[in-house]
Amino acid sequence: MANGPITDTGINTELEVLRSRDLVGKLVDSLNLITQPDFNPLLREPRLSNQIKTQLFAFFGVASEKPKIFQSPEEVNSIAISSVLNTMAFSNTKKTRVINISVMTTKPDLSARMANKMAKLYIENQIQFKLDALASATEFLSSRTSCLLYTSPS
């Protein structure tokens, strides 16, 4: 964030950047969270009640309620992103630029890795944003300088 005055709008904007599906998607990809049953429902063991129902239906020769629907990789990735977002919380320490990232999963070491990686991805995102703005400004100034050099009287 810029070093200007601390405003609620500025802080809230940064919190929304952290909550963006794009940034969380990078987290999912970088830590391969799609392979974690906590974030990918296709990897979860069926509940005992569902297993019993399936066995009862099979025993009585009745078709189960609904067939398995296979989801595309994009759908699975979207589900994983939503699941990860549900485990994360972002807050701000009042009157500072400090943003707190907390992650609550069943595995403390995974939670810590996710929070730390999210902070790193956010910082990298901010640096890239500034580099892109600098490149755009440089390109604009270069084209303006070229125009002025070619149109100035000799």
C-alpha positions in Angstrom: 0.0 0.0 0.0 1.1 3.6 -0.6 2.5 5.5 2.3 -0.2 8.1 2.2 -2.8 8.6 5.0 -4.4 5.5 6.4 -8.0 5.4 5.3 -10.8 2.9 5.9 -11.4 2.8 2.2 -7.7 2.0 1.5 -7.6 -0.8 4.1 -10.9 -2.2 3.0 -9.7 -2.3 -0.6 -6.6 -4.2 0.4 -8.7 -6.7 2.4 -10.9 -7.3 -0.7 -7.8 -7.9 -2.8 -6.8 -10.6 -0.3 -10.2 -12.1 -0.5 -10.2 -12.2 -4.3 -10.7 -15.5 -6.0 -7.8 -14.8 -8.3 -5.3 -14.5 -5.4 -6.8 -17.4 -3.4 -6.6 -19.4 -6.7 -2.9 -18.8 -6.8 -2.7 -20.0 -3.2 -4.6 -23.2 -4.1 -2.3 -23.8 -7.0 1.0 -23.0 -5.3 0.2 -25.3 -2.3 -1.6 -27.9 -4.4 -4.6 -27.6 -2.0 -6.8 -29.4 -4.5 -5.2 -32.6 -3.3 -6.4 -32.0 0.2 -9.7 -33.6 1.2 -10.6 -30.5 3.3 -10.8 -28.5 0.1 -11.8 -31.1 -2.5 -15.0 -32.9 -1.7 -14.3 -35.5 -4.3 -11.4 -36.8 -2.1 -13.5 -37.1 1.1 -14.7 -40.4 2.4 -18.4 -40.8 2.3 -20.2 -40.4 5.6 -21.2 -43.6 7.4 -24.9 -42.8 7.0 -24.4 -42.5 3.2 -22.5 -45.8 3.1 -25.3 -47.5 5.0 -27.9 -46.1 2.7 -26.0 -47.2 -0.4 -25.7 -50.7 1.0 -29.4 -50.9 1.9 -30.4 -49.7 -1.5 -28.1 -52.2 -3.1 -29.5 -55.0 -0.8 -33.1 -54.3 -1.8 -32.2 -53.8 -5.4 -33.2 -50.1 -5.5 -31.2 -47.5 -7.3 -29.5 -45.0 -5.1 -31.0 -41.5 -5.0 -28.7 -39.8 -7.5 -25.8 -40.9 -9.7 -22.3 -39.6 -9.2 -21.8 -36.4 -11.2 -18.2 -36.0 -12.3 -17.1 -32.4 -12.2 -14.6 -30.7 -14.5 -11.2 -29.6 -13.2 -12.4 -26.0 -13.4 -15.4 -26.8 -11.2 -13.3 -28.7 -8.7 -10.8 -25.8 -8.6 -13.6 -23.4 -8.0 -15.0 -25.5 -5.1 -11.5 -25.7 -3.6 -11.1 -21.9 -3.8 -14.5 -21.4 -2.1 -13.5 -24.0 0.6 -10.2 -22.2 1.2 -11.9 -18.8 1.4 -14.2 -20.3 4.1 -11.2 -21.1 6.2 -9.5 -17.7 6.0 -10.1 -14.5 7.8 -8.5 -11.1 7.1 -8.5 -8.1 9.5 -6.7 -4.9 10.1 -5.0 -3.6 13.3 -6.7 -0.2 13.7 -4.8 2.9 12.7 -2.0 0.8 11.0 -1.3 -0.7 7.7 -0.9 -4.1 9.3 -3.2 -6.8 7.9 -3.8 -10.0 9.8 -4.3 -13.2 7.9 -5.6 -16.2 9.8 -6.4 -19.7 8.5 -8.3 -22.3 10.5 -8.0 -25.9 9.3 -7.8 -29.3 11.0 -4.0 -29.2 10.5 -2.1 -26.4 12.3 1.0 -26.7 10.1 -1.1 -26.4 7.0 -2.9 -23.4 8.4 0.4 -21.7 9.1 1.8 -22.5 5.6 -1.4 -21.2 4.0 -1.3 -17.9 6.0 2.4 -17.4 5.3 2.0 -18.2 1.6 -1.0 -15.9 1.2 1.0 -13.1 2.7 3.8 -13.8 0.3 1.4 -13.9 -2.7 -0.2 -10.7 -1.6 3.2 -8.9 -1.5 4.2 -10.3 -4.9 0.9 -9.2 -6.3 1.4 -5.6 -5.0 5.0 -5.5 -6.4 3.8 -6.8 -9.8 1.0 -4.2 -9.8 3.5 -1.4 -9.1 5.9 -2.7 -11.8 3.1 -2.9 -14.3 2.1 0.7 -13.5 5.7 1.8 -13.8 6.0 0.1 -17.2 2.8 1.7 -18.4 4.0 5.2 -17.3 7.4 4.6 -18.9 5.8 3.6 -22.2 3.6 6.7 -22.1 6.4 9.1 -21.3 8.6 7.5 -24.0 5.9 7.9 -26.7 5.2 11.5 -25.6 9.0 12.3 -25.6 9.3 10.8 -29.1 6.3 12.9 -30.3 7.8 16.0 -28.9 11.2 15.4 -30.4 9.8 14.8 -33.9 7.4 17.8 -33.8 9.7 20.4 -32.2 11.2 23.0 -34.6 14.9 22.7 -35.4 
